[in-house]
Amino acid sequence: MPTTSHLSQVARELKKRLNGKAFLTMPRMDVTQLLRDVSGEDTTRIKAAMAADLEMALLHQGVRCHPSIAETTTGDTIRLFHAGTLLGTLVDLVAHPDPSDDHDLADVLTKIKGKWKTTPISPNEAASAVS
């Protein structure tokens, strides 16, 4: 069974593959294969508990994954990206909708569209700027 050390090695390798890019899209099976290679266990499968531990190891490297490894299976695709970036904020705002975050989502969309204002704007102004 893969150890915490193996999961950390996988996380470091995935961060290295991200290599300064904004994101990296890859088959989830590549993560499983990398874990198998690192651990030397050819039949390792990433189930819920190991997926959570691997995502924590990734987060310790400043890397996030969407959709989460636990939510995906062998044939799925995942996207790795740096935590704390504009992309990370956008993923959070879209994946976890909350009316109290509408202003933040409008701000992000406004920024993406290149219409960022340096002075605070109301939620209505922000919503009209992105529509």
C-alpha positions in Angstrom: 0.0 0.0 0.0 1.4 3.5 -0.9 2.7 5.5 2.0 2.4 9.2 2.9 5.9 9.5 1.5 4.8 8.1 -1.9 1.8 10.5 -2.0 4.2 13.4 -1.3 6.5 12.2 -4.1 3.5 12.1 -6.5 2.4 15.6 -5.4 5.9 17.0 -6.0 6.1 15.3 -9.4 2.8 16.7 -10.4 3.8 20.2 -9.3 7.0 19.8 -11.4 4.9 18.8 -14.4 2.7 21.9 -13.9 6.1 23.8 -14.1 4.9 27.4 -14.0 1.9 26.8 -16.3 -1.5 28.2 -15.2 -3.0 24.7 -15.4 -2.4 21.1 -16.6 -5.1 18.9 -17.9 -4.5 15.2 -17.7 -6.2 11.8 -17.6 -6.8 10.7 -14.0 -5.2 7.4 -14.9 -1.9 9.2 -15.3 -2.0 10.1 -11.6 -2.8 6.5 -10.7 0.1 5.2 -12.9 2.4 7.7 -11.4 1.5 6.5 -7.9 2.0 2.9 -9.0 5.4 3.8 -10.4 6.5 5.7 -7.3 5.2 3.0 -4.8 6.3 0.0 -6.9 2.8 -1.5 -6.5 1.3 -2.3 -9.9 -2.2 -2.9 -8.6 -2.7 0.3 -6.5 -6.0 1.9 -6.9 -6.9 5.4 -5.6 -10.0 5.1 -3.5 -11.7 7.8 -1.4 -9.3 7.9 1.6 -6.2 7.8 -0.5 -7.6 10.4 -2.9 -8.2 12.7 0.1 -4.6 12.2 1.3 -3.2 12.8 -2.2 -5.2 16.0 -2.6 -3.9 17.1 0.8 -0.3 16.3 -0.4 -1.0 18.4 -3.5 -2.3 21.3 -1.5 0.9 21.2 0.6 2.7 21.7 -2.7 0.3 24.6 -3.6 -1.5 22.6 -6.2 -5.3 22.0 -6.5 -7.2 19.6 -8.6 -10.6 19.9 -10.2 -12.7 17.9 -10.3 -11.3 16.2 -7.1 -9.6 13.0 -7.5 -12.1 11.4 -5.2 -15.0 12.5 -7.5 -13.4 10.9 -10.6 -12.6 7.5 -11.9 -10.1 5.9 -14.2 -11.4 7.2 -17.5 -12.0 10.8 -16.3 -9.8 13.9 -16.9 -8.6 16.2 -14.2 -7.1 19.7 -14.2 -4.3 20.7 -11.9 -3.7 24.4 -11.1 -1.9 26.5 -8.6 -3.8 27.3 -5.3 -4.5 30.9 -4.6 -4.6 32.1 -8.2 -7.4 33.7 -10.2 -8.2 30.3 -11.7 -8.5 28.8 -8.2 -10.8 31.6 -7.1 -13.0 31.1 -10.2 -13.2 27.4 -9.7 -14.3 27.9 -6.1 -16.9 30.5 -7.0 -18.4 28.3 -9.8 -18.2 25.0 -7.9 -19.7 26.3 -4.7 -22.4 28.8 -5.6 -23.6 31.1 -2.9 -25.6 34.3 -3.4 -23.2 36.1 -1.0 -20.4 35.4 -3.5 -22.1 36.9 -6.5 -20.2 40.2 -6.2 -16.9 38.3 -6.1 -17.9 36.2 -9.2 -18.9 39.4 -11.0 -15.5 41.0 -10.0 -13.6 38.0 -11.4 -15.5 37.9 -14.6 -15.1 41.6 -15.1 -11.3 41.2 -14.6 -11.2 38.4 -17.1 -13.0 40.5 -19.6 -10.4 43.3 -19.2 -12.9 45.7 -17.7 -11.4 45.8 -14.2 -12.1 49.0 -12.3 -9.7 50.2 -9.7 -12.5 51.7 -7.6 -15.0 49.5 -5.8 -18.3 48.9 -7.7 -21.7 47.8 -6.6 -22.9 44.2 -7.4 -25.4 45.6 -9.9 -22.6 47.6 -11.7 -20.4 44.5 -11.8 -23.2 42.2 -13.1 -24.0 44.7 -15.9 -20.3 45.0 -16.8 -20.1 41.2 -17.5 -23.3 40.8 -19.3 
